[in-house]
């Protein structure tokens, strides 16, 4: 049995058959996970400097020179890296007085930080499987983003105290701006107007307090709003799985989300887990938080302190030309951030560490290939709910691990 790195579910029941150093069969994995186990040699990146092939020693030397010459370097990515790599990367960022960020600065980071500060109540996926009777997917569509989430953890399993499963013991609620794949199997469906999530939160709180909701700005009628609030109030163990749809609509203004969680927990037992996309985003957030008190968007300075704020995020720093060299680890900002912004990386010395070729490696001055965690290297990772699991090395490889590459950078930089 091995752990799958396809998403932040980190399913730990995957069976993989290996023959002659190659994956021959994968069982129990979803379509996302199975593809990742089979395509490890497809589009493999190579050591390059300005497009010319180099060996590891030469590529590392060029990368170290770039970092030594930079006055304001930036380290970005690491959501698909092990805890060991993330810890090393934080050490490198501190040594360089660099900026540091991951994709959670424009996704679920603010919610994760509230969970760390205990202002939003959470639980484990095992708690959901064993206890939850009301399951809310809000702005998320796990049928496509996390294909085994419903069957392994939430709606379909027979839990310790939910032996009758989805047929009797559980109610699935979907709140979204469109009819998602998950909504098609949901008993309770609420299609709301875009960016009306904040208004919906307030109306649910009012309805729980006995007020008649005003639903015209949301897209669902008052009767359905009252029905939803009553369902949430009567839950014995409720869970909200928040997705990017909710996060983007709230725009990091989480006062209402904290308020509704507080209100529901006055009446019953309710929890929240963000549906993180990358398999170790939670790990990056916890690693950085334990060392700085922040989950993302930091700038280490020469006085040993850490500056933090939206202005120190990767995107804002890139927009305002705040850094003069970039180290990208296991990420592809050219595909995930508007090209008008991310293309600025082509104007500065960029080093990319990755196991595959991407649009970002194509514009990078230095590309250093890394072993694929969970196949060619091992390490610790955190599931979306914070539970630690271990990725295993199942195939031998001569490719350097991310941890060893970053260790070499730490040893080489003289700053």
C-alpha positions as CSV (number, residue, x, y, z in Angstrom):
1,X,0.0,0.0,0.0
2,X,1.3,3.5,-0.9
3,X,0.0,7.0,-0.5
4,X,-1.3,8.8,-3.7
5,X,-0.1,12.4,-4.3
6,X,-2.9,13.2,-6.8
7,X,-4.6,15.7,-4.5
8,X,-4.9,16.7,-0.8
9,X,-6.9,13.6,0.0
10,X,-3.6,11.7,0.0
11,X,-5.5,8.3,-0.2
12,X,-3.4,5.7,1.6
13,X,-4.8,2.5,0.2
14,X,-3.2,2.5,-3.3
15,X,-1.8,-0.7,-4.6
16,X,1.0,-0.4,-7.2
17,X,2.7,-3.3,-9.1
18,X,6.3,-2.7,-10.2
19,X,8.1,-4.7,-12.8
20,X,11.6,-4.0,-14.0
21,X,11.6,-0.6,-12.4
22,X,8.3,0.5,-14.1
23,X,4.7,0.9,-12.8
24,X,2.7,-1.9,-14.4
25,X,-0.6,-1.6,-12.6
26,X,-2.3,0.8,-10.2
27,X,-5.4,-0.2,-8.1
28,X,-7.8,1.9,-6.0
29,X,-6.5,5.2,-7.3
30,X,-8.9,7.7,-9.0
31,X,-8.2,8.8,-12.6
32,X,-6.0,11.7,-11.4
33,X,-3.8,9.5,-9.2
34,X,-3.5,6.7,-11.6
35,X,-2.3,9.0,-14.4
36,X,0.4,10.4,-12.1
37,X,1.8,7.0,-11.2
38,X,2.0,6.1,-14.9
39,X,3.4,9.3,-16.4
40,X,6.5,9.8,-14.3
41,X,8.8,9.5,-17.4
42,X,6.7,11.6,-19.7
43,X,8.0,15.1,-20.4
44,X,10.9,14.7,-18.0
45,X,12.8,18.0,-17.5
46,X,16.6,18.1,-18.0
47,X,19.3,20.3,-16.4
48,X,19.6,23.4,-18.6
49,X,21.1,26.8,-18.4
50,X,19.8,29.3,-21.0
51,X,18.4,26.3,-22.9
52,X,21.7,24.4,-23.0
53,X,22.0,21.0,-21.4
54,X,24.2,20.9,-18.3
55,X,25.0,18.4,-15.5
56,X,23.7,18.9,-12.0
57,X,27.0,20.5,-10.7
58,X,27.0,23.1,-13.4
59,X,23.3,23.9,-13.1
60,X,23.6,24.2,-9.4
61,X,26.6,26.5,-9.7
62,X,24.6,28.8,-12.1
63,X,21.7,28.8,-9.7
64,X,23.9,29.7,-6.7
65,X,25.5,32.5,-8.7
66,X,22.0,33.9,-9.5
67,X,20.9,33.8,-5.8
68,X,24.2,35.3,-4.6
69,X,23.9,38.2,-7.0
70,X,20.3,38.9,-6.3
71,X,19.4,41.7,-3.9
72,X,15.8,40.7,-3.5
73,X,15.2,37.0,-4.4
74,X,11.8,35.3,-4.1
75,X,11.0,31.6,-3.5
76,X,7.6,30.4,-4.7
77,X,5.8,27.0,-4.9
78,X,6.4,24.0,-2.7
79,X,2.8,22.9,-2.5
80,X,3.8,19.7,-4.1
81,X,6.9,19.1,-2.0
82,X,7.5,17.1,1.2
83,X,7.7,18.6,4.6
84,X,11.4,18.0,4.6
85,X,11.8,20.0,1.4
86,X,9.6,22.8,2.7
87,X,11.6,23.1,5.9
88,X,14.9,23.3,3.9
89,X,13.3,26.0,1.6
90,X,12.3,28.1,4.6
91,X,15.9,27.9,5.8
92,X,17.1,29.0,2.4
93,X,14.6,31.9,2.2
94,X,15.7,33.1,5.7
95,X,19.4,32.9,4.7
96,X,18.8,34.9,1.5
97,X,16.4,37.4,3.2
98,X,14.0,36.4,0.4
99,X,10.3,36.7,-0.1
100,X,8.4,33.4,0.1
101,X,4.9,32.4,-0.9
102,X,2.7,29.6,-2.3
103,X,-0.6,29.3,-4.2
104,X,-2.6,29.6,-1.0
105,X,-2.1,33.4,-1.0
106,X,-4.7,33.5,-3.7
107,X,-6.8,30.5,-2.6
108,X,-7.4,29.0,0.8
109,X,-4.6,30.3,2.9
110,X,-6.7,32.8,4.9
111,X,-9.1,30.0,5.9
112,X,-6.2,27.7,6.9
113,X,-4.8,30.5,9.0
114,X,-8.1,30.9,10.8
115,X,-8.1,27.2,11.5
116,X,-4.6,27.4,13.0
117,X,-5.7,30.3,15.2
118,X,-8.8,28.2,16.3
119,X,-11.3,30.8,15.2
120,X,-12.8,28.3,12.8
121,X,-13.5,24.8,14.2
122,X,-12.2,21.8,12.2
123,X,-12.0,18.1,12.5
124,X,-10.3,15.1,10.7
125,X,-11.7,13.3,7.6
126,X,-12.0,10.2,9.8
127,X,-14.3,12.2,12.1
128,X,-16.4,13.1,9.0
129,X,-16.6,9.5,7.9
130,X,-17.6,8.3,11.4
131,X,-19.8,11.1,12.6
132,X,-21.1,13.6,10.1
133,X,-24.8,13.6,9.2
134,X,-24.9,16.9,7.3
135,X,-22.2,17.4,4.7
136,X,-21.9,20.7,2.8
137,X,-19.8,21.3,-0.2
138,X,-19.7,25.0,-0.7
139,X,-18.1,26.3,-3.9
140,X,-16.4,23.0,-4.4
141,X,-17.0,20.1,-6.8
142,X,-15.1,17.0,-5.4
143,X,-16.5,14.7,-8.1
144,X,-14.0,16.4,-10.4
145,X,-11.3,18.0,-8.2
146,X,-11.0,15.2,-5.5
147,X,-12.7,12.2,-7.1
148,X,-12.5,9.8,-4.1
149,X,-13.5,12.3,-1.5
150,X,-17.2,11.5,-1.5
151,X,-16.6,7.7,-1.5
152,X,-13.7,7.5,1.0
153,X,-14.4,10.2,3.5
154,X,-17.8,11.9,3.4
155,X,-21.1,10.9,1.8
156,X,-20.9,7.3,0.8
157,X,-18.9,5.5,3.5
158,X,-20.4,3.4,6.4
159,X,-19.0,5.3,9.4
160,X,-18.8,4.1,13.0
161,X,-21.9,6.1,13.9
162,X,-23.2,6.3,10.4
163,X,-23.7,2.7,9.5
164,X,-26.7,3.4,7.3
165,X,-24.6,5.7,5.1
166,X,-25.9,8.1,2.5
167,X,-29.3,6.3,2.2
168,X,-30.5,7.3,5.7
169,X,-27.7,8.6,7.9
170,X,-26.3,11.5,5.8
171,X,-27.6,14.5,3.9
172,X,-25.5,16.0,1.2
173,X,-25.8,19.8,0.6
174,X,-24.3,21.6,-2.4
175,X,-24.0,25.3,-2.7
176,X,-22.6,26.7,-5.9
177,X,-23.2,29.1,-8.8
178,X,-23.9,26.4,-11.3
179,X,-25.1,22.8,-11.5
180,X,-21.9,20.9,-10.7
181,X,-21.3,17.2,-11.1
182,X,-21.5,16.8,-7.3
183,X,-24.7,18.7,-7.2
184,X,-26.3,16.1,-9.4
185,X,-26.2,13.5,-6.6
186,X,-27.1,15.9,-3.8
187,X,-30.4,15.9,-2.0
188,X,-30.2,19.6,-1.2
189,X,-29.1,21.9,-4.1
190,X,-28.7,25.6,-3.8
191,X,-27.7,27.5,-7.0
192,X,-26.9,31.0,-6.0
193,X,-25.9,34.2,-7.9
194,X,-22.1,34.7,-8.4
195,X,-20.4,36.5,-5.5
196,X,-23.6,36.3,-3.4
197,X,-21.9,33.9,-0.9
198,X,-21.3,36.6,1.7
199,X,-24.9,37.7,1.5
200,X,-26.0,34.1,1.9
201,X,-23.9,33.7,5.0
202,X,-25.7,36.7,6.6
203,X,-29.1,35.4,5.6
204,X,-28.5,32.0,7.1
205,X,-27.4,33.6,10.4
206,X,-30.5,35.7,10.4
207,X,-32.7,32.7,9.6
208,X,-31.2,30.8,12.5
209,X,-32.1,33.7,14.8
210,X,-35.7,33.6,13.6
211,X,-35.6,36.4,11.1
212,X,-37.3,36.0,7.7
213,X,-34.5,36.0,5.1
214,X,-34.4,38.4,2.2
215,X,-33.4,36.2,-0.7
216,X,-33.8,38.3,-3.8
217,X,-30.1,39.2,-4.0
218,X,-29.0,35.5,-3.7
219,X,-31.0,33.7,-6.2
220,X,-32.9,31.2,-4.0
221,X,-36.3,31.9,-2.3
222,X,-36.9,32.5,1.4
223,X,-38.5,29.1,1.9
224,X,-35.3,27.3,0.7
225,X,-33.2,29.5,2.8
226,X,-35.2,28.7,5.9
227,X,-35.0,25.0,5.0
228,X,-31.2,25.2,4.7
229,X,-30.8,27.0,8.0
230,X,-33.1,24.5,9.8
231,X,-31.1,21.6,8.3
232,X,-27.8,23.1,9.5
233,X,-29.2,23.7,13.0
234,X,-30.4,20.2,13.4
235,X,-27.1,18.5,12.4
236,X,-25.6,16.4,15.0
237,X,-22.1,16.6,13.5
238,X,-21.9,18.9,10.5
239,X,-19.1,19.7,8.1
240,X,-18.5,22.4,5.5
241,X,-16.0,21.6,2.8
242,X,-15.1,25.0,1.4
243,X,-13.8,25.3,-2.1
244,X,-12.3,28.0,-4.3
245,X,-15.8,29.1,-5.3
246,X,-16.5,30.3,-1.7
247,X,-12.9,31.5,-1.1
248,X,-12.9,33.7,-4.2
249,X,-16.3,35.1,-3.5
250,X,-15.4,36.1,0.0
251,X,-12.1,37.7,-1.1
252,X,-10.4,36.9,2.2
253,X,-13.1,38.7,4.1
254,X,-13.8,35.9,6.5
255,X,-15.7,37.7,9.2
256,X,-19.0,36.3,8.0
257,X,-17.6,32.7,7.7
258,X,-16.3,33.0,11.3
259,X,-19.7,34.3,12.4
260,X,-21.7,31.5,10.8
261,X,-19.4,28.9,12.2
262,X,-19.8,30.5,15.7
263,X,-23.6,30.6,15.3
264,X,-23.9,27.0,14.2
265,X,-21.7,25.9,17.1
266,X,-23.9,27.6,19.5
267,X,-26.7,25.3,18.3
268,X,-24.9,22.1,17.3
269,X,-21.5,20.7,16.4
270,X,-20.1,22.1,13.1
271,X,-16.7,22.0,11.4
272,X,-14.9,23.2,8.3
273,X,-12.2,21.7,6.1
274,X,-10.9,23.6,3.1
275,X,-10.7,21.5,-0.1
276,X,-7.0,22.2,-0.8
277,X,-5.9,21.3,-4.3
278,X,-2.2,20.4,-4.1
279,X,-1.2,17.5,-2.0
280,X,0.9,19.4,0.5
281,X,-0.4,22.9,0.6
282,X,-1.4,22.2,4.2
283,X,2.2,21.2,4.9
284,X,3.6,24.4,3.5
285,X,1.1,26.5,5.5
286,X,1.9,24.7,8.7
287,X,5.7,24.7,8.1
288,X,5.8,28.5,7.5
289,X,3.3,29.2,10.3
290,X,5.3,27.3,12.8
291,X,8.4,29.4,12.0
292,X,6.9,32.8,11.3
293,X,3.3,32.9,12.5
294,X,2.1,33.4,8.9
295,X,0.9,30.8,6.4
296,X,2.1,32.6,3.2
297,X,3.2,36.0,1.7
298,X,6.3,36.7,3.9
299,X,9.5,38.6,3.4
300,X,12.5,37.7,5.6
301,X,14.7,40.7,6.4
302,X,18.3,41.2,7.6
303,X,17.2,41.9,11.1
304,X,15.9,38.4,11.6
305,X,12.3,39.5,11.5
306,X,9.5,38.6,9.0
307,X,7.4,41.0,7.2
308,X,3.9,39.9,6.1
309,X,1.0,41.1,4.1
310,X,-0.8,40.9,0.7
311,X,1.9,43.2,-0.7
312,X,4.5,40.5,0.0
313,X,2.6,37.8,-2.0
314,X,4.1,36.4,-5.1
315,X,1.6,37.9,-7.4
316,X,1.8,41.4,-5.9
317,X,5.5,41.3,-5.7
318,X,5.7,40.3,-9.4
319,X,3.3,43.0,-10.4
320,X,5.3,45.7,-8.7
321,X,8.7,44.3,-9.7
322,X,9.8,43.8,-6.1
323,X,12.3,40.9,-6.7
324,X,15.2,40.5,-9.0
325,X,15.5,36.7,-9.1
326,X,13.0,33.8,-8.6
327,X,13.3,30.2,-7.4
328,X,10.2,28.2,-8.4
329,X,9.9,24.8,-6.8
330,X,7.4,22.2,-8.2
331,X,5.0,24.9,-9.5
332,X,4.0,26.3,-12.8
333,X,3.0,30.0,-12.3
334,X,2.9,30.6,-16.1
335,X,-0.1,28.2,-16.3
336,X,-1.8,29.3,-13.0
337,X,-1.4,33.1,-12.9
338,X,-2.6,35.5,-15.6
339,X,0.1,35.6,-18.3
340,X,0.3,39.4,-18.3
341,X,1.7,39.0,-14.8
342,X,3.5,35.7,-14.8
343,X,5.4,36.5,-18.0
344,X,7.4,39.0,-16.0
345,X,9.4,36.0,-14.8
346,X,11.0,35.8,-18.3
347,X,12.5,39.3,-17.7
348,X,14.4,38.2,-14.5
349,X,16.8,35.3,-13.8
350,X,14.4,32.4,-12.9
351,X,15.5,29.0,-11.5
352,X,12.9,26.2,-11.6
353,X,13.1,22.9,-9.8
354,X,10.6,20.5,-11.2
355,X,10.2,16.9,-12.3
356,X,8.5,17.8,-15.6
357,X,8.7,20.4,-18.3
358,X,6.2,23.2,-18.0
359,X,5.6,26.6,-19.5
360,X,7.6,28.0,-16.5
361,X,10.6,25.8,-17.2
362,X,10.5,27.0,-20.8
363,X,11.2,30.6,-19.7
364,X,13.6,29.7,-16.9
365,X,17.3,30.6,-17.1
366,X,18.2,27.5,-15.0
367,X,16.1,24.3,-14.9
368,X,17.0,21.6,-12.4
369,X,15.1,18.3,-12.6
370,X,13.9,16.7,-9.4
371,X,12.8,13.2,-8.4
372,X,9.0,12.7,-8.2
373,X,7.9,12.5,-4.6
374,X,5.8,9.4,-3.9
375,X,7.5,7.4,-6.7
376,X,11.2,8.2,-6.9
377,X,11.6,9.8,-3.4
378,X,10.0,9.7,0.0
379,X,8.9,12.2,2.6
380,X,6.3,13.4,5.0
381,X,3.1,15.3,3.9
382,X,0.0,16.7,5.5
383,X,-3.5,15.8,4.3
384,X,-6.1,18.6,3.8
385,X,-7.2,18.1,7.4
386,X,-3.6,18.2,8.8
387,X,-3.1,14.5,9.3
388,X,0.5,13.5,8.6
389,X,1.2,10.7,6.1
390,X,4.3,9.3,4.4
391,X,5.0,9.2,0.7
392,X,7.2,6.2,-0.2
393,X,9.9,5.7,-2.7
394,X,8.8,2.8,-5.0
395,X,11.3,3.1,-7.9
396,X,15.0,3.7,-7.9
397,X,16.2,6.8,-9.7
398,X,19.4,8.8,-10.2
399,X,17.5,12.1,-10.3
400,X,18.2,14.4,-7.3
401,X,15.4,15.0,-4.8
402,X,14.1,18.5,-4.2
403,X,15.4,18.3,-0.6
404,X,19.0,17.5,-1.8
405,X,18.8,20.2,-4.5
406,X,17.8,22.9,-1.9
407,X,20.3,21.6,0.6
408,X,23.0,22.2,-2.1
409,X,21.7,25.7,-2.7
410,X,21.8,26.4,1.1
411,X,25.4,25.2,1.3
412,X,26.4,27.2,-1.8
413,X,24.9,30.6,-1.2
414,X,27.2,33.0,0.6
415,X,24.7,35.7,1.6
